[in-house]
Amino acid sequence: MSAWLFDLGNTRLKCAPLAGDRAGAVTALAHDGLEGLDADALHARLDAALPARIGTAHVASVAREPLRVALLDALTRRCARIELARTLPGLDGLRIAYAEPSRLGVDRFLAMLGARRQVHGAVLVCGVGTAITLDLVDADGRHRGGRIAPSPDLMREALHARAPHLPLQAGSWVDWACDTGDALASGCLGAAAALVREAQATAAATLGSGVPLLMHGGGARALLPALPQARELPALVLDGLAIWAGAVR
């Protein structure tokens, strides 16, 4: 039976067959939390995306516990074995900076693993989901540390929660906005892009040379126009999960 990879976040579930040491074709299922995807809907979507039986499911989750439990319940019905990924102090030449590696989000850990297979040298990894995460890895595989900040979507949600008259989704990124929706979009996206650019500059100063920037996550594409040197690799976490799966087999 086949092995599959599952990356569960707070708004999307991504899955792919394990293809050697990387992810195969990726299917993304939006869920927007339990309110947006009940158990029956989850089973129906998995039925459409997956084989009837799976040998091993390798799961990485940073979602809320009810979502994780719902996914594991759905997978239990079709999988012979389920493996839950966790952050390790080191793997595949990567060495984590945290004194307590378990406190580093497994998505960040896996994204760094995947990035090191893409770039032979130092790399700056940026994930854009509910939060923006940035992690610097040097050419020797040493994780130098990272940063976490609100994503543009989360910035807008926070503003809307405190000031409901501010639109939650309207607008697009322009240099100088002439309406509130565009001003919000430009401000939040611009703040995120500035954070990433500053991290790039700091990474270059830390390591003594420019560092490639790899981006992943549902919000990454919206930032690409402001970050022309970035490469978007949507399956980076799943590729890292494939490396993790190979290590635990």
SEMI-200634 format. One record per residue (C-alpha): residue number from 1; x, y, z. Coordinates in steps of 0.05 Angstrom, whole numbers. Example, Ala and Ser with C-alpha at 12.3 -4.5 7.8 and 13.67 -1.06 7.14 Angstrom:
REM residues 2
<rec seq="1" c1="246" c2="-90" c3="156"/>
<rec seq="2" c1="273" c2="-21" c3="143"/>
This chain:
REM residues 249
<rec seq="1" c1="0" c2="0" c3="0"/>
<rec seq="2" c1="21" c2="72" c3="-12"/>
<rec seq="3" c1="47" c2="124" c3="36"/>
<rec seq="4" c1="18" c2="194" c3="38"/>
<rec seq="5" c1="39" c2="261" c3="68"/>
<rec seq="6" c1="-9" c2="309" c3="103"/>
<rec seq="7" c1="5" c2="381" c3="123"/>
<rec seq="8" c1="-52" c2="408" c3="166"/>
<rec seq="9" c1="-54" c2="483" c3="179"/>
<rec seq="10" c1="-107" c2="528" c3="208"/>
<rec seq="11" c1="-140" c2="542" c3="141"/>
<rec seq="12" c1="-117" c2="488" c3="93"/>
<rec seq="13" c1="-100" c2="414" c3="90"/>
<rec seq="14" c1="-49" c2="395" c3="38"/>
<rec seq="15" c1="-36" c2="323" c3="20"/>
<rec seq="16" c1="8" c2="287" c3="-30"/>
<rec seq="17" c1="33" c2="216" c3="-43"/>
<rec seq="18" c1="103" c2="202" c3="-19"/>
<rec seq="19" c1="146" c2="198" c3="-82"/>
<rec seq="20" c1="215" c2="175" c3="-62"/>
<rec seq="21" c1="246" c2="230" c3="-19"/>
<rec seq="22" c1="197" c2="284" c3="-37"/>
<rec seq="23" c1="123" c2="299" c3="-44"/>
<rec seq="24" c1="84" c2="279" c3="-106"/>
<rec seq="25" c1="26" c2="319" c3="-136"/>
<rec seq="26" c1="-5" c2="362" c3="-82"/>
<rec seq="27" c1="-79" c2="369" c3="-67"/>
<rec seq="28" c1="-100" c2="429" c3="-24"/>
<rec seq="29" c1="-166" c2="429" c3="14"/>
<rec seq="30" c1="-189" c2="494" c3="46"/>
<rec seq="31" c1="-226" c2="485" c3="112"/>
<rec seq="32" c1="-226" c2="552" c3="151"/>
<rec seq="33" c1="-230" c2="515" c3="216"/>
<rec seq="34" c1="-282" c2="467" c3="242"/>
<rec seq="35" c1="-336" c2="516" c3="225"/>
<rec seq="36" c1="-318" c2="511" c3="152"/>
<rec seq="37" c1="-309" c2="435" c3="148"/>
<rec seq="38" c1="-350" c2="386" c3="189"/>
<rec seq="39" c1="-331" c2="313" c3="197"/>
<rec seq="40" c1="-376" c2="288" c3="140"/>
<rec seq="41" c1="-348" c2="341" c3="92"/>
<rec seq="42" c1="-277" c2="321" c3="112"/>
<rec seq="43" c1="-290" c2="248" c3="98"/>
<rec seq="44" c1="-321" c2="265" c3="31"/>
<rec seq="45" c1="-262" c2="308" c3="10"/>
<rec seq="46" c1="-212" c2="255" c3="31"/>
<rec seq="47" c1="-252" c2="202" c3="-7"/>
<rec seq="48" c1="-245" c2="245" c3="-70"/>
<rec seq="49" c1="-171" c2="258" c3="-61"/>
<rec seq="50" c1="-143" c2="193" c3="-32"/>
<rec seq="51" c1="-141" c2="119" c3="-47"/>
<rec seq="52" c1="-190" c2="76" c3="-9"/>
<rec seq="53" c1="-133" c2="46" c3="32"/>
<rec seq="54" c1="-66" c2="77" c3="51"/>
<rec seq="55" c1="-8" c2="40" c3="82"/>
<rec seq="56" c1="23" c2="98" c3="122"/>
<rec seq="57" c1="0" c2="169" c3="133"/>
<rec seq="58" c1="54" c2="217" c3="154"/>
<rec seq="59" c1="21" c2="277" c3="187"/>
<rec seq="60" c1="48" c2="346" c3="205"/>
<rec seq="61" c1="0" c2="392" c3="242"/>
<rec seq="62" c1="3" c2="462" c3="271"/>
<rec seq="63" c1="-73" c2="468" c3="272"/>
<rec seq="64" c1="-118" c2="472" c3="332"/>
<rec seq="65" c1="-128" c2="407" c3="370"/>
<rec seq="66" c1="-200" c2="395" c3="347"/>
<rec seq="67" c1="-178" c2="399" c3="274"/>
<rec seq="68" c1="-120" c2="352" c3="286"/>
<rec seq="69" c1="-166" c2="302" c3="321"/>
<rec seq="70" c1="-216" c2="306" c3="264"/>
<rec seq="71" c1="-163" c2="291" c3="212"/>
<rec seq="72" c1="-133" c2="234" c3="251"/>
<rec seq="73" c1="-202" c2="204" c3="260"/>
<rec seq="74" c1="-215" c2="207" c3="186"/>
<rec seq="75" c1="-147" c2="177" c3="169"/>
<rec seq="76" c1="-155" c2="121" c3="220"/>
<rec seq="77" c1="-211" c2="92" c3="177"/>
<rec seq="78" c1="-166" c2="84" c3="116"/>
<rec seq="79" c1="-94" c2="79" c3="141"/>
<rec seq="80" c1="-57" c2="19" c3="167"/>
<rec seq="81" c1="-9" c2="65" c3="205"/>
<rec seq="82" c1="-5" c2="139" c3="223"/>
<rec seq="83" c1="60" c2="174" c3="239"/>
<rec seq="84" c1="58" c2="243" c3="271"/>
<rec seq="85" c1="118" c2="286" c3="253"/>
<rec seq="86" c1="154" c2="324" c3="308"/>
<rec seq="87" c1="212" c2="372" c3="310"/>
<rec seq="88" c1="279" c2="338" c3="324"/>
<rec seq="89" c1="344" c2="369" c3="348"/>
<rec seq="90" c1="375" c2="351" c3="281"/>
<rec seq="91" c1="361" c2="312" c3="217"/>
<rec seq="92" c1="391" c2="306" c3="148"/>
<rec seq="93" c1="448" c2="354" c3="166"/>
<rec seq="94" c1="401" c2="407" c3="196"/>
<rec seq="95" c1="415" c2="427" c3="268"/>
<rec seq="96" c1="361" c2="467" c3="305"/>
<rec seq="97" c1="381" c2="529" c3="345"/>
<rec seq="98" c1="327" c2="522" c3="398"/>
<rec seq="99" c1="350" c2="498" c3="467"/>
<rec seq="100" c1="284" c2="460" c3="469"/>
<rec seq="101" c1="274" c2="437" c3="396"/>
<rec seq="102" c1="203" c2="412" c3="412"/>
<rec seq="103" c1="182" c2="485" c3="420"/>
<rec seq="104" c1="198" c2="500" c3="346"/>
<rec seq="105" c1="136" c2="490" c3="303"/>
<rec seq="106" c1="140" c2="427" c3="262"/>
<rec seq="107" c1="122" c2="465" c3="199"/>
<rec seq="108" c1="183" c2="509" c3="207"/>
<rec seq="109" c1="227" c2="448" c3="219"/>
<rec seq="110" c1="201" c2="411" c3="159"/>
<rec seq="111" c1="205" c2="473" c3="114"/>
<rec seq="112" c1="279" c2="480" c3="132"/>
<rec seq="113" c1="291" c2="407" c3="116"/>
<rec seq="114" c1="257" c2="415" c3="48"/>
<rec seq="115" c1="295" c2="480" c3="34"/>
<rec seq="116" c1="363" c2="448" c3="46"/>
<rec seq="117" c1="348" c2="398" c3="-10"/>
<rec seq="118" c1="332" c2="456" c3="-57"/>
<rec seq="119" c1="391" c2="501" c3="-40"/>
<rec seq="120" c1="462" c2="476" c3="-30"/>
<rec seq="121" c1="484" c2="529" c3="18"/>
<rec seq="122" c1="454" c2="580" c3="65"/>
<rec seq="123" c1="380" c2="594" c3="58"/>
<rec seq="124" c1="326" c2="640" c3="87"/>
<rec seq="125" c1="259" c2="604" c3="93"/>
<rec seq="126" c1="195" c2="645" c3="97"/>
<rec seq="127" c1="126" c2="615" c3="111"/>
<rec seq="128" c1="64" c2="658" c3="103"/>
<rec seq="129" c1="2" c2="628" c3="135"/>
<rec seq="130" c1="-34" c2="651" c3="197"/>
<rec seq="131" c1="34" c2="679" c3="217"/>
<rec seq="132" c1="96" c2="698" c3="179"/>
<rec seq="133" c1="156" c2="656" c3="199"/>
<rec seq="134" c1="228" c2="668" c3="179"/>
<rec seq="135" c1="285" c2="619" c3="192"/>
<rec seq="136" c1="358" c2="626" c3="173"/>
<rec seq="137" c1="401" c2="565" c3="160"/>
<rec seq="138" c1="475" c2="572" c3="144"/>
<rec seq="139" c1="515" c2="532" c3="94"/>
<rec seq="140" c1="535" c2="481" c3="147"/>
<rec seq="141" c1="462" c2="466" c3="164"/>
<rec seq="142" c1="462" c2="505" c3="228"/>
<rec seq="143" c1="396" c2="539" c3="243"/>
<rec seq="144" c1="415" c2="609" c3="265"/>
<rec seq="145" c1="345" c2="625" c3="292"/>
<rec seq="146" c1="282" c2="657" c3="266"/>
<rec seq="147" c1="225" c2="707" c3="272"/>
<rec seq="148" c1="150" c2="704" c3="278"/>
<rec seq="149" c1="100" c2="760" c3="261"/>
<rec seq="150" c1="27" c2="766" c3="241"/>
<rec seq="151" c1="11" c2="752" c3="169"/>
<rec seq="152" c1="-23" c2="806" c3="127"/>
<rec seq="153" c1="-89" c2="768" c3="135"/>
<rec seq="154" c1="-81" c2="765" c3="210"/>
<rec seq="155" c1="-64" c2="840" c3="212"/>
<rec seq="156" c1="-129" c2="855" c3="176"/>
<rec seq="157" c1="-169" c2="809" c3="221"/>
<rec seq="158" c1="-140" c2="843" c3="283"/>
<rec seq="159" c1="-157" c2="912" c3="255"/>
<rec seq="160" c1="-227" c2="890" c3="236"/>
<rec seq="161" c1="-238" c2="860" c3="305"/>
<rec seq="162" c1="-222" c2="927" c3="339"/>
<rec seq="163" c1="-252" c2="971" c3="285"/>
<rec seq="164" c1="-309" c2="933" c3="250"/>
<rec seq="165" c1="-321" c2="989" c3="200"/>
<rec seq="166" c1="-253" c2="972" c3="168"/>
<rec seq="167" c1="-264" c2="922" c3="111"/>
<rec seq="168" c1="-235" c2="853" c3="123"/>
<rec seq="169" c1="-218" c2="833" c3="52"/>
<rec seq="170" c1="-228" c2="889" c3="2"/>
<rec seq="171" c1="-172" c2="924" c3="-34"/>
<rec seq="172" c1="-107" c2="910" c3="-70"/>
<rec seq="173" c1="-34" c2="931" c3="-63"/>
<rec seq="174" c1="-18" c2="999" c3="-94"/>
<rec seq="175" c1="37" c2="1049" c3="-80"/>
<rec seq="176" c1="-10" c2="1103" c3="-55"/>
<rec seq="177" c1="-81" c2="1082" c3="-39"/>
<rec seq="178" c1="-141" c2="1127" c3="-53"/>
<rec seq="179" c1="-192" c2="1086" c3="-14"/>
<rec seq="180" c1="-193" c2="1048" c3="52"/>
<rec seq="181" c1="-192" c2="978" c3="24"/>
<rec seq="182" c1="-130" c2="991" c3="-18"/>
<rec seq="183" c1="-98" c2="1027" c3="40"/>
<rec seq="184" c1="-108" c2="967" c3="86"/>
<rec seq="185" c1="-83" c2="918" c3="34"/>
<rec seq="186" c1="-22" c2="960" c3="18"/>
<rec seq="187" c1="-5" c2="974" c3="90"/>
<rec seq="188" c1="-10" c2="902" c3="114"/>
<rec seq="189" c1="24" c2="871" c3="53"/>
<rec seq="190" c1="77" c2="926" c3="55"/>
<rec seq="191" c1="91" c2="914" c3="129"/>
<rec seq="192" c1="101" c2="840" c3="116"/>
<rec seq="193" c1="145" c2="852" c3="56"/>
<rec seq="194" c1="188" c2="902" c3="95"/>
<rec seq="195" c1="198" c2="850" c3="150"/>
<rec seq="196" c1="222" c2="799" c3="99"/>
<rec seq="197" c1="268" c2="848" c3="65"/>
<rec seq="198" c1="298" c2="869" c3="131"/>
<rec seq="199" c1="309" c2="796" c3="149"/>
<rec seq="200" c1="344" c2="786" c3="82"/>
<rec seq="201" c1="390" c2="844" c3="97"/>
<rec seq="202" c1="405" c2="818" c3="167"/>
<rec seq="203" c1="417" c2="748" c3="141"/>
<rec seq="204" c1="467" c2="775" c3="90"/>
<rec seq="205" c1="503" c2="815" c3="145"/>
<rec seq="206" c1="504" c2="754" c3="191"/>
<rec seq="207" c1="533" c2="706" c3="140"/>
<rec seq="208" c1="574" c2="755" c3="99"/>
<rec seq="209" c1="538" c2="745" c3="33"/>
<rec seq="210" c1="469" c2="746" c3="2"/>
<rec seq="211" c1="422" c2="688" c3="20"/>
<rec seq="212" c1="369" c2="656" c3="-25"/>
<rec seq="213" c1="298" c2="667" c3="-1"/>
<rec seq="214" c1="249" c2="609" c3="-7"/>
<rec seq="215" c1="175" c2="622" c3="8"/>
<rec seq="216" c1="116" c2="576" c3="21"/>
<rec seq="217" c1="46" c2="580" c3="50"/>
<rec seq="218" c1="-21" c2="604" c3="26"/>
<rec seq="219" c1="-3" c2="678" c3="33"/>
<rec seq="220" c1="65" c2="675" c3="0"/>
<rec seq="221" c1="43" c2="691" c3="-71"/>
<rec seq="222" c1="13" c2="758" c3="-52"/>
<rec seq="223" c1="81" c2="781" c3="-27"/>
<rec seq="224" c1="121" c2="759" c3="-88"/>
<rec seq="225" c1="113" c2="825" c3="-128"/>
<rec seq="226" c1="150" c2="861" c3="-72"/>
<rec seq="227" c1="203" c2="807" c3="-65"/>
<rec seq="228" c1="229" c2="795" c3="-135"/>
<rec seq="229" c1="288" c2="752" c3="-112"/>
<rec seq="230" c1="243" c2="703" c3="-76"/>
<rec seq="231" c1="225" c2="633" c3="-101"/>
<rec seq="232" c1="157" c2="605" c3="-83"/>
<rec seq="233" c1="157" c2="530" c3="-67"/>
<rec seq="234" c1="87" c2="512" c3="-44"/>
<rec seq="235" c1="104" c2="440" c3="-25"/>
<rec seq="236" c1="164" c2="458" c3="19"/>
<rec seq="237" c1="134" c2="430" c3="83"/>
<rec seq="238" c1="110" c2="367" c3="49"/>
<rec seq="239" c1="179" c2="357" c3="18"/>
<rec seq="240" c1="209" c2="364" c3="87"/>
<rec seq="241" c1="157" c2="315" c3="113"/>
<rec seq="242" c1="180" c2="265" c3="60"/>
<rec seq="243" c1="251" c2="271" c3="86"/>
<rec seq="244" c1="226" c2="261" c3="157"/>
<rec seq="245" c1="185" c2="200" c3="134"/>
<rec seq="246" c1="247" c2="169" c3="104"/>
<rec seq="247" c1="285" c2="177" c3="169"/>
<rec seq="248" c1="232" c2="143" c3="212"/>
<rec seq="249" c1="218" c2="85" c3="166"/>
